[in-house]
Amino acid sequence: MSDNENTQNKSTSEKTRLAAIIIGALIVLLLGANLFTRGGSTNGNSKVVFTPVSTTVAPLSPVAELVNQAVLLVRSGQYDTALSVLDKAIATDPNYGLIYYNQGVARQFTDKTADAVESYTKALSFNNADANSYYNRGLALRDLGKLTEAEADLRVAVSLDAKWAAAKFNLGNVLVSLGKKSEGEKLIADAKTLDSSLGK
């Protein structure tokens, strides 16, 4: 290989690396508001949250790219397409836990509530300290009428993040439904102190 060809290959490689960095930075900008905070769509006072894949400026793995693509599709309301992309992610690397969390979110938005519970349970097998998975699974269980199980999950979510108003609010409502009125009303009041928009 000549010096000119070698220089040209390095230049192409450098351009590819630079393009990957720029794409990574754009993804961070697009997702930035929710990279480290809870976000998502609201359904009354019950927020379904989703956490995008943490994006770095280094090139992402193929499965991380698919999950990021699915997150953007969920945000734009294209849930079925997101689920198809997540199926590809599972085929790429079934041991990437965020796939199942985001699959649960997409399923929950498409009223596939029992399937969403299954997805969150799988996500928790990879990260059993994920407050978002416990919270969303708790909401799904509540919607399925499984209030005792919903209570358990929402209690874990609150224990993992004691300042999460929506988790306290929804736990309080579940407790009231279960006849635990005093404890439930106290949690609802605490939640409204943290977020005055709850219950309006």
Backbone hydrogen bonds in HBPLUS format (Angstrom, degrees):
<---DONOR---> <-ACCEPTOR-->    atom                        ^
c    i                          cat <-CA-CA->   ^        H-A-AA   ^      H-
h    n   atom  resd res      DA  || num        DHA   H-A  angle D-A-AA Bond
n    s   type  num  typ     dist DA aas  dist angle  dist       angle   num
A0006-ASN N   A0002-SER O   2.91 MM   4  6.17 161.3  1.94 153.2 158.8     1
A0007-THR N   A0003-ASP O   2.88 MM   4  6.04 157.7  1.93 146.7 152.4     2
A0008-GLN N   A0004-ASN O   2.92 MM   4  6.10 151.6  2.00 141.8 150.2     3
A0009-ASN N   A0005-GLU O   2.86 MM   4  6.13 154.9  1.93 150.9 156.9     4
A0010-LYS N   A0006-ASN O   3.00 MM   4  6.26 158.4  2.05 147.3 153.1     5
A0011-SER N   A0007-THR O   2.91 MM   4  6.08 152.4  1.98 143.8 151.9     6
A0012-THR N   A0008-GLN O   2.92 MM   4  6.20 155.2  1.98 147.1 153.4     7
A0013-SER N   A0009-ASN O   2.86 MM   4  6.07 160.1  1.90 148.4 154.4     8
A0014-GLU N   A0010-LYS O   2.80 MM   4  5.96 154.4  1.87 146.7 154.1     9
A0015-LYS N   A0011-SER O   2.88 MM   4  6.11 150.3  1.97 143.8 152.0    10
A0016-THR N   A0012-THR O   2.93 MM   4  6.18 155.3  1.99 148.3 154.7    11
A0017-ARG N   A0013-SER O   2.96 MM   4  6.21 160.9  2.00 147.3 152.5    12
A0018-LEU N   A0014-GLU O   2.88 MM   4  6.05 159.2  1.92 146.6 152.6    13
A0019-ALA N   A0015-LYS O   2.82 MM   4  6.01 156.2  1.88 147.2 153.9    14
A0020-ALA N   A0016-THR O   2.96 MM   4  6.22 155.5  2.02 148.2 154.5    15
A0021-ILE N   A0017-ARG O   3.00 MM   4  6.30 152.3  2.08 146.5 154.2    16
A0022-ILE N   A0018-LEU O   2.92 MM   4  6.19 159.7  1.97 151.8 157.1    17
A0023-ILE N   A0019-ALA O   2.86 MM   4  6.07 163.5  1.89 152.4 157.0    18
A0024-GLY N   A0020-ALA O   2.88 MM   4  6.02 161.3  1.91 145.4 151.1    19
A0025-ALA N   A0021-ILE O   2.88 MM   4  6.10 156.6  1.94 146.8 153.4    20
A0026-LEU N   A0022-ILE O   2.86 MM   4  6.13 154.7  1.93 150.1 157.1    21
A0027-ILE N   A0023-ILE O   2.93 MM   4  6.20 156.6  1.98 152.1 158.3    22
A0028-VAL N   A0024-GLY O   2.97 MM   4  6.25 157.2  2.03 147.5 153.9    23
A0029-LEU N   A0025-ALA O   2.92 MM   4  6.23 155.0  1.98 146.1 152.9    24
A0030-LEU N   A0026-LEU O   2.80 MM   4  6.06 160.6  1.84 152.1 157.5    25
A0031-LEU N   A0027-ILE O   2.82 MM   4  5.91 159.3  1.86 153.3 158.7    26
A0032-GLY N   A0028-VAL O   2.59 MM   4  5.04 119.2  1.95 137.5 152.2    27
A0034-ASN N   A0031-LEU O   2.86 MM   3  5.84 151.2  1.94 139.3 145.4    28
A0035-LEU N   A0032-GLY O   3.25 MM   3  5.23 165.1  2.28 106.0 110.4    29
A0048-VAL N   A0041-SER O   3.26 MM   7  5.97 156.1  2.32 171.3 178.2    30
A0043-ASN N   A0046-SER O   3.06 MM   3  5.23 146.9  2.17 132.4 142.6    31
A0046-SER N   A0043-ASN O   3.09 MM   3  5.23 156.5  2.15 126.2 125.4    32
A0065-GLU N   A0061-SER O   2.99 MM   4  6.27 156.4  2.05 157.4 164.2    33
A0066-LEU N   A0062-PRO O   3.09 MM   4  6.37 154.5  2.16 144.7 151.1    34
A0067-VAL N   A0063-VAL O   2.96 MM   4  6.25 157.8  2.01 149.1 155.1    35
A0068-ASN N   A0064-ALA O   2.89 MM   4  6.08 162.9  1.92 150.0 154.8    36
A0069-GLN N   A0065-GLU O   2.93 MM   4  6.14 155.1  1.99 144.7 151.8    37
A0070-ALA N   A0066-LEU O   2.92 MM   4  6.21 155.4  1.98 147.3 153.9    38
A0071-VAL N   A0067-VAL O   2.89 MM   4  6.20 153.5  1.96 151.7 159.0    39
A0072-LEU N   A0068-ASN O   3.08 MM   4  6.40 160.5  2.12 151.6 155.5    40
A0073-LEU N   A0069-GLN O   3.04 MM   4  6.34 151.2  2.12 145.2 153.7    41
A0074-VAL N   A0070-ALA O   2.83 MM   4  6.13 154.8  1.90 152.3 159.0    42
A0075-ARG N   A0071-VAL O   2.94 MM   4  6.21 162.2  1.97 151.3 156.0    43
A0076-SER N   A0072-LEU O   3.08 MM   4  6.31 135.3  2.29 137.3 148.6    44
A0076-SER N   A0073-LEU O   3.17 MM   3  5.10 128.2  2.45  91.9 105.5    45
A0078-GLN N   A0073-LEU O   2.81 MM   5  5.02 149.9  1.90 158.9 151.3    46
A0077-GLY N   A0074-VAL O   2.97 MM   3  5.06 161.9  2.00 109.1 113.6    47
A0082-ALA N   A0078-GLN O   2.95 MM   4  6.18 152.5  2.02 147.1 155.9    48
A0083-LEU N   A0079-TYR O   2.87 MM   4  6.18 153.2  1.94 149.4 156.4    49
A0084-SER N   A0080-ASP O   3.07 MM   4  6.40 149.4  2.17 142.8 150.6    50
A0085-VAL N   A0081-THR O   3.01 MM   4  6.33 156.5  2.07 150.3 156.4    51
A0086-LEU N   A0082-ALA O   2.87 MM   4  6.14 154.6  1.93 150.1 157.8    52
A0087-ASP N   A0083-LEU O   2.93 MM   4  6.19 141.1  2.08 140.9 151.2    53
A0088-LYS N   A0084-SER O   3.16 MM   4  6.54 147.8  2.27 141.5 149.4    54
A0088-LYS N   A0085-VAL O   3.09 MM   3  5.10 118.5  2.49  93.5 108.4    55
A0089-ALA N   A0085-VAL O   2.95 MM   4  6.34 146.2  2.07 142.2 152.5    56
A0090-ILE N   A0086-LEU O   2.91 MM   4  6.20 152.2  1.99 146.3 152.7    57
A0091-ALA N   A0087-ASP O   3.05 MM   4  6.34 153.1  2.12 142.0 149.2    58
A0092-THR N   A0088-LYS O   2.92 MM   4  6.18 137.1  2.11 139.8 152.0    59
A0092-THR N   A0089-ALA O   3.07 MM   3  4.90 122.9  2.41  90.2 105.3    60
A0093-ASP N   A0089-ALA O   2.85 MM   4  6.13 163.6  1.88 158.9 161.4    61
A0096-TYR N   A0093-ASP O   3.30 MM   3  5.91 145.8  2.42 127.7 125.4    62
A0099-ILE N   A0096-TYR O   3.11 MM   3  6.01 159.3  2.15 127.6 133.1    63
A0100-TYR N   A0097-GLY O   3.13 MM   3  5.79 125.1  2.44 115.7 124.9    64
A0102-ASN N   A0098-LEU O   3.09 MM   4  6.20 176.3  2.09 151.3 152.3    65
A0103-GLN N   A0099-ILE O   2.82 MM   4  6.00 145.1  1.94 145.5 157.1    66
A0104-GLY N   A0100-TYR O   2.89 MM   4  6.04 152.1  1.97 140.3 147.1    67
A0105-VAL N   A0101-TYR O   3.09 MM   4  6.51 152.3  2.17 146.9 154.2    68
A0106-ALA N   A0102-ASN O   3.01 MM   4  6.28 168.7  2.03 150.4 152.4    69
A0107-ARG N   A0103-GLN O   2.84 MM   4  6.05 159.5  1.88 151.6 158.1    70
A0108-GLN N   A0104-GLY O   2.82 MM   4  5.97 152.2  1.89 146.8 154.9    71
A0109-PHE N   A0105-VAL O   2.99 MM   4  6.27 154.6  2.05 152.6 158.9    72
A0110-THR N   A0106-ALA O   3.20 MM   4  6.41 128.5  2.48 135.7 148.4    73
A0110-THR N   A0107-ARG O   3.13 MM   3  5.12 136.4  2.33  94.7 107.1    74
A0112-LYS N   A0107-ARG O   2.84 MM   5  4.93 161.1  1.87 158.9 152.6    75
A0111-ASP N   A0108-GLN O   3.24 MM   3  5.16 158.2  2.29 108.3 108.2    76
A0116-ALA N   A0112-LYS O   2.84 MM   4  6.11 144.1  1.97 147.6 159.5    77
A0117-VAL N   A0113-THR O   3.01 MM   4  6.37 152.7  2.09 150.7 156.7    78
A0118-GLU N   A0114-ALA O   3.22 MM   4  6.56 156.2  2.28 143.2 148.8    79
A0119-SER N   A0115-ASP O   2.97 MM   4  6.32 153.3  2.05 147.0 154.3    80
A0120-TYR N   A0116-ALA O   2.90 MM   4  6.20 165.0  1.92 159.6 162.5    81
A0121-THR N   A0117-VAL O   2.94 MM   4  6.11 153.8  2.01 148.2 155.9    82
A0122-LYS N   A0118-GLU O   3.03 MM   4  6.29 153.3  2.11 144.7 151.6    83
A0123-ALA N   A0119-SER O   2.86 MM   4  6.19 157.5  1.91 149.8 156.6    84
A0124-LEU N   A0120-TYR O   2.86 MM   4  6.09 153.6  1.93 147.1 153.8    85
A0125-SER N   A0121-THR O   3.16 MM   4  6.44 126.2  2.46 134.2 147.5    86
A0125-SER N   A0122-LYS O   3.01 MM   3  5.11 137.0  2.20  98.0 110.6    87
A0126-PHE N   A0123-ALA O   3.02 MM   3  5.43 149.7  2.11 107.6 116.7    88
A0127-ASN N   A0123-ALA O   3.08 MM   4  6.43 146.0  2.20 142.1 152.6    89
A0134-TYR N   A0130-ASP O   3.25 MM   4  6.63 164.2  2.28 155.3 159.4    90
A0135-TYR N   A0131-ALA O   2.86 MM   4  6.00 163.4  1.88 154.0 159.2    91
A0136-ASN N   A0132-ASN O   2.87 MM   4  6.01 176.8  1.87 155.3 156.4    92
A0137-ARG N   A0133-SER O   2.91 MM   4  5.88 158.4  1.95 144.2 151.1    93
A0138-GLY N   A0134-TYR O   2.81 MM   4  5.90 150.0  1.90 141.8 151.0    94
A0139-LEU N   A0135-TYR O   2.92 MM   4  6.32 152.2  2.00 152.0 159.4    95
A0140-ALA N   A0136-ASN O   2.95 MM   4  6.21 158.1  2.00 147.0 153.2    96
A0141-LEU N   A0137-ARG O   2.81 MM   4  6.04 161.3  1.85 153.3 158.3    97
A0142-ARG N   A0138-GLY O   2.91 MM   4  6.09 153.9  1.98 143.6 151.2    98
A0143-ASP N   A0139-LEU O   2.92 MM   4  6.18 157.3  1.97 146.8 152.8    99
A0144-LEU N   A0140-ALA O   2.98 MM   4  6.28 131.0  2.23 139.5 153.1   100
A0144-LEU N   A0141-LEU O   3.11 MM   3  4.96 130.3  2.36  91.5 105.3   101
A0146-LYS N   A0141-LEU O   2.86 MM   5  5.14 151.3  1.94 160.2 151.9   102
A0145-GLY N   A0142-ARG O   2.89 MM   3  5.04 157.0  1.94 107.1 113.9   103
A0150-ALA N   A0146-LYS O   2.91 MM   4  6.12 154.0  1.97 149.4 158.0   104
A0151-GLU N   A0147-LEU O   2.80 MM   4  5.96 156.5  1.86 146.4 152.2   105
A0152-ALA N   A0148-THR O   3.16 MM   4  6.45 157.9  2.21 142.3 147.3   106
A0153-ASP N   A0149-GLU O   3.10 MM   4  6.43 164.3  2.13 153.5 156.2   107
A0154-LEU N   A0150-ALA O   2.88 MM   4  6.06 168.4  1.89 158.9 162.5   108
A0155-ARG N   A0151-GLU O   2.85 MM   4  5.97 150.6  1.93 150.4 158.4   109
A0156-VAL N   A0152-ALA O   3.16 MM   4  6.45 152.5  2.24 143.5 150.3   110
A0157-ALA N   A0153-ASP O   2.98 MM   4  6.33 160.6  2.01 151.1 156.3   111
A0158-VAL N   A0154-LEU O   2.97 MM   4  6.19 160.7  2.00 147.8 152.3   112
A0159-SER N   A0155-ARG O   2.86 MM   4  6.08 152.9  1.93 145.4 153.7   113
A0160-LEU N   A0156-VAL O   2.91 MM   4  6.15 142.4  2.05 149.3 159.4   114
A0161-ASP N   A0157-ALA O   3.02 MM   4  6.24 133.5  2.24 139.9 152.6   115
A0161-ASP N   A0158-VAL O   3.21 MM   3  5.02 129.2  2.48  90.6 104.0   116
A0164-TRP N   A0161-ASP O   3.12 MM   3  5.63 160.8  2.16 124.6 124.6   117
A0168-LYS N   A0164-TRP O   3.16 MM   4  6.49 160.7  2.20 154.2 159.8   118
A0169-PHE N   A0165-ALA O   2.82 MM   4  6.02 163.7  1.85 158.1 163.4   119
A0170-ASN N   A0166-ALA O   2.93 MM   4  6.05 168.4  1.94 148.6 151.3   120
A0171-LEU N   A0167-ALA O   2.93 MM   4  6.01 156.0  1.99 144.8 152.1   121
A0172-GLY N   A0168-LYS O   2.80 MM   4  5.96 159.8  1.84 148.7 154.8   122
A0173-ASN N   A0169-PHE O   3.02 MM   4  6.34 155.5  2.08 147.6 153.7   123
A0174-VAL N   A0170-ASN O   3.00 MM   4  6.21 155.2  2.07 144.9 151.4   124
A0175-LEU N   A0171-LEU O   2.87 MM   4  6.13 161.5  1.91 155.7 160.9   125
A0176-VAL N   A0172-GLY O   2.95 MM   4  6.23 158.7  2.00 150.5 156.0   126
A0177-SER N   A0173-ASN O   3.03 MM   4  6.25 158.6  2.07 144.3 150.0   127
A0178-LEU N   A0174-VAL O   2.93 MM   4  6.23 135.9  2.13 142.6 155.4   128
A0178-LEU N   A0175-LEU O   3.04 MM   3  4.94 125.4  2.35  92.6 107.4   129
A0180-LYS N   A0175-LEU O   2.78 MM   5  4.97 153.1  1.85 155.6 146.8   130
A0179-GLY N   A0176-VAL O   2.99 MM   3  5.10 159.9  2.03 107.6 112.8   131
A0184-GLY N   A0180-LYS O   2.95 MM   4  6.02 162.6  1.98 157.7 163.1   132
A0185-GLU N   A0181-LYS O   2.82 MM   4  5.89 167.0  1.84 156.9 159.6   133
A0186-LYS N   A0182-SER O   3.11 MM   4  6.29 153.4  2.18 145.2 152.4   134
A0187-LEU N   A0183-GLU O   3.06 MM   4  6.35 158.7  2.11 149.6 154.8   135
A0188-ILE N   A0184-GLY O   2.95 MM   4  6.22 156.9  2.01 150.1 157.0   136
A0189-ALA N   A0185-GLU O   2.95 MM   4  6.14 158.8  2.00 145.5 150.9   137
A0190-ASP N   A0186-LYS O   2.89 MM   4  6.17 159.5  1.93 149.0 155.0   138
A0191-ALA N   A0187-LEU O   2.84 MM   4  6.04 158.6  1.88 149.4 155.4   139
A0192-LYS N   A0188-ILE O   2.96 MM   4  6.23 156.1  2.02 148.6 154.6   140
A0193-THR N   A0189-ALA O   3.01 MM   4  6.29 138.7  2.19 142.6 153.9   141
A0193-THR N   A0190-ASP O   3.13 MM   3  5.09 126.2  2.44  92.9 107.2   142
A0194-LEU N   A0190-ASP O   3.10 MM   4  6.48 146.7  2.22 144.7 153.4   143
A0194-LEU N   A0191-ALA O   3.06 MM   3  5.09 119.2  2.44  94.6 109.4   144
A0195-ASP N   A0191-ALA O   2.81 MM   4  6.08 144.7  1.94 146.8 158.2   145
A0198-LEU N   A0195-ASP O   3.19 MM   3  5.98 170.4  2.20 123.5 126.4   146
